[in-house]
């Protein structure tokens, strides 16, 4: 925990209660996790009472609560497996969230190669298998009948269940991501892999519902619990697959459009130029503001410049500049998909496009790329 806020203890942030950081990545507890914890305690307490009759109601509830914490810890370690492998490949991770249905590692950048996506996806189930094996050894060595034995046994079973469920071949599950990586590797197209993962999600959802209905038809003891869990999981898979498909559509560069078709011609102006004059000179071009020493201050932000010119037209244009940094510089030779991903992941309104020798060749504005994407959607 390296930040001041972390040292002050947990705090509420966007997405839940921040517990701590691992490798700089915040770990958050979503409000829905508490709902899941209560449900697990209510459902697990009677089971503990049947297995350990001497525990009593409150003792059984305490064991159920301890199991809930162990389950959360297991899910966290599963997600840390994804997180650490992603960081190893240079993929930034925004945060880890624990919520009602498990956990989520929010990787901020798409893996560049299918092998990276496959290994990041496989890391979580691998951690769950290791945890199941470790707790399984403890289950075999402990004398049966005590609270510790029961917690170890249930943690083993839970980790096996997490591993098995996550390797099912449908997005957004880890198995679906591994299927996407494999299909991507074979076809050379990530979008084809996403399609395979979405189809797999439909198969997984149908399988879950079929298993739940089988429980109802056979009048199993856990039929209603099984139905509730399967319906919830099927909804999670279908909703997640839909989100993955939509994200893949946004990630595709518009057909028939090249980067030079979207970039605006570039004009270099002194940074001290009056902002009103800079606006007139822009006239649909991208403006690079340069100091007397030749260092670029930034790109003229037209909206900010218009607001500034309304009241103080003679103010230096650099006061309405959007900074240029490595994240907002594109090479004119960058692959279209790489350009699209950069624009979608970097919070900037415009990007400076340079050639191989570092000379400005144009400016790409986010609004122009969005318009091209909307045009593709209308044609589709």
KADABEL-V302794 format. One record per residue. N is the residue number from 1. RES is the residue in one small letter. PHI is phi in degrees with one decimal (999 if undefined). Layout:
# KADABEL-V302794
n,res,phi
N,RES,PHI
N,RES,PHI
This chain:
# KADABEL-V302794
n,res,phi
1,x,999
2,x,-98.0
3,x,-95.2
4,x,-62.5
5,x,-62.3
6,x,-68.4
7,x,-68.2
8,x,-80.5
9,x,106.8
10,x,-59.7
11,x,-144.0
12,x,-80.7
13,x,-133.0
14,x,-61.7
15,x,109.4
16,x,139.4
17,x,-91.3
18,x,-79.0
19,x,-90.0
20,x,-170.0
21,x,-122.2
22,x,-126.4
23,x,53.3
24,x,83.2
25,x,-95.4
26,x,-70.1
27,x,-108.6
28,x,-115.8
29,x,-107.4
30,x,-68.0
31,x,-57.0
32,x,-68.0
33,x,-61.7
34,x,-65.1
35,x,-63.0
36,x,-61.6
37,x,-63.7
38,x,-63.4
39,x,-62.1
40,x,-62.4
41,x,-62.6
42,x,-64.7
43,x,-80.5
44,x,-84.7
45,x,-58.0
46,x,-62.2
47,x,-64.0
48,x,-60.9
49,x,-61.4
50,x,-74.4
51,x,-77.0
52,x,-121.9
53,x,-58.5
54,x,-82.2
55,x,-73.6
56,x,77.9
57,x,-65.0
58,x,-70.5
59,x,-64.1
60,x,-64.6
61,x,-64.9
62,x,-66.0
63,x,-64.9
64,x,-62.8
65,x,-66.3
66,x,-63.2
67,x,-63.8
68,x,-60.5
69,x,-66.7
70,x,-63.5
71,x,-64.4
72,x,-62.3
73,x,-63.2
74,x,-64.6
75,x,-63.3
76,x,-61.8
77,x,-63.4
78,x,-58.1
79,x,-69.2
80,x,-64.7
81,x,-59.2
82,x,-59.8
83,x,-60.9
84,x,-68.1
85,x,-68.6
86,x,-60.4
87,x,-63.3
88,x,-61.3
89,x,-90.5
90,x,78.5
91,x,-92.2
92,x,-66.5
93,x,-114.4
94,x,-68.7
95,x,-172.1
96,x,-115.8
97,x,-122.0
98,x,-101.6
99,x,-140.9
100,x,-54.5
101,x,-96.4
102,x,141.5
103,x,-148.1
104,x,-150.9
105,x,-99.0
106,x,-90.6
107,x,-79.7
108,x,-84.8
109,x,-134.1
110,x,-70.4
111,x,-55.9
112,x,-76.9
113,x,-131.6
114,x,-61.7
115,x,-61.1
116,x,-64.4
117,x,-62.2
118,x,-63.6
119,x,-71.8
120,x,-61.6
121,x,-67.1
122,x,-72.8
123,x,-62.5
124,x,-63.8
125,x,-58.0
126,x,-62.3
127,x,-63.4
128,x,-63.4
129,x,-65.3
130,x,-62.2
131,x,-64.0
132,x,-63.6
133,x,-66.0
134,x,-65.0
135,x,-71.9
136,x,-64.1
137,x,-62.8
138,x,-64.3
139,x,-60.8
140,x,-74.2
141,x,-88.7
142,x,-79.0
143,x,-70.1
144,x,-67.6
145,x,114.7
146,x,-100.6
147,x,-64.4
148,x,-63.5
149,x,-58.0
150,x,-65.3
151,x,-64.4
152,x,-65.1
153,x,-63.3
154,x,-68.0
155,x,-66.3
156,x,-61.2
157,x,-62.3
158,x,-62.9
159,x,-67.7
160,x,-63.0
161,x,-63.8
162,x,-62.0
163,x,-63.8
164,x,-65.4
165,x,-62.1
166,x,-72.4
167,x,-90.3
168,x,-61.5
169,x,-81.3
170,x,-146.2
171,x,-66.8
172,x,-92.3
173,x,-67.7
174,x,-60.2
175,x,-62.7
176,x,-66.5
177,x,-69.8
178,x,-67.4
179,x,-63.6
180,x,-62.3
181,x,-62.1
182,x,-64.8
183,x,-65.0
184,x,-59.4
185,x,-63.8
186,x,-76.3
187,x,-100.8
188,x,79.6
189,x,-126.3
190,x,-65.4
191,x,-62.2
192,x,-66.0
193,x,-63.8
194,x,-64.2
195,x,-59.4
196,x,-61.3
197,x,-66.7
198,x,-69.0
199,x,-62.0
200,x,-60.4
201,x,-62.2
202,x,-61.9
203,x,-64.1
204,x,-62.1
205,x,-62.3
206,x,-63.0
207,x,-62.2
208,x,-64.3
209,x,-65.4
210,x,-62.8
211,x,-65.0
212,x,-65.1
213,x,-66.3
214,x,-62.1
215,x,-64.3
216,x,-68.1
217,x,-67.3
218,x,-90.6
219,x,53.7
220,x,-72.0
221,x,-63.9
222,x,-102.6
223,x,-59.2
224,x,-76.4
225,x,-63.9
226,x,-61.7
227,x,-61.8
228,x,-62.7
229,x,-65.6
230,x,-66.7
231,x,-63.5
232,x,-63.0
233,x,-67.7
234,x,-63.5
235,x,-61.7
236,x,-60.3
237,x,-65.9
238,x,-64.8
239,x,-63.4
240,x,-65.4
241,x,-65.0
242,x,-61.9
243,x,-66.1
244,x,-63.7
245,x,-64.3
246,x,-64.6
247,x,-64.7
248,x,-65.4
249,x,-63.6
250,x,-69.0
251,x,-83.9
252,x,-87.8
253,x,-68.8
254,x,-60.1
255,x,-65.4
256,x,75.8
257,x,-119.7
258,x,-105.3
259,x,-56.1
260,x,-59.0
261,x,-70.4
262,x,-103.7
263,x,-77.2
264,x,-94.3
265,x,-58.0
266,x,-105.4
267,x,-129.9
268,x,-98.3
269,x,-130.6
270,x,-60.8
271,x,-63.0
272,x,-87.0
273,x,-58.8
274,x,-57.5
275,x,-62.5
276,x,-66.0
277,x,-66.8
278,x,-63.3
279,x,-64.4
280,x,-64.9
281,x,-68.7
282,x,-60.1
283,x,42.8
284,x,84.4
285,x,-104.9
286,x,-86.5
287,x,-112.1
288,x,-97.8
289,x,-93.4
290,x,-123.0
291,x,-75.6
292,x,-63.1
293,x,-82.8
294,x,89.8
295,x,-85.2
296,x,-73.1
297,x,-78.8
298,x,162.3
299,x,-102.1
300,x,-65.8
301,x,-87.2
302,x,-60.7
303,x,-63.5
304,x,-65.3
305,x,-65.5
306,x,-64.5
307,x,-65.1
308,x,-67.3
309,x,-68.9
310,x,-61.3
311,x,-108.1
312,x,-134.8
313,x,-64.8
314,x,-96.5
315,x,-65.7
316,x,-59.3
317,x,-62.6
318,x,-63.6
319,x,-71.8
320,x,-115.9
321,x,-95.4
322,x,-97.0
323,x,-58.6
324,x,-106.2
325,x,-135.1
326,x,-54.1
327,x,-73.3
328,x,-106.0
329,x,-111.3
330,x,-118.3
331,x,-87.4
332,x,-68.5
333,x,-99.4
334,x,-62.2
335,x,-59.9
336,x,-54.2
337,x,-64.5
338,x,-67.8
339,x,-63.0
340,x,-62.7
341,x,-65.2
342,x,-61.9
343,x,-62.8
344,x,-73.8
345,x,-101.3
346,x,-105.6
347,x,-81.3
348,x,-150.1
349,x,-90.4
350,x,-148.7
351,x,-132.6
352,x,-86.1
353,x,-101.1
354,x,-123.2
355,x,-90.5
356,x,-65.2
357,x,-95.1
358,x,84.3
359,x,-89.6
360,x,-61.9
361,x,-117.9
362,x,165.4
363,x,-129.9
364,x,-102.1
365,x,-98.8
366,x,-55.9
367,x,-64.9
368,x,-69.5
369,x,-67.5
370,x,-61.5
371,x,-62.4
372,x,-65.7
373,x,-66.9
374,x,-64.7
375,x,-63.5
376,x,-64.8
377,x,-63.4
378,x,-67.4
379,x,-67.4
380,x,-69.3
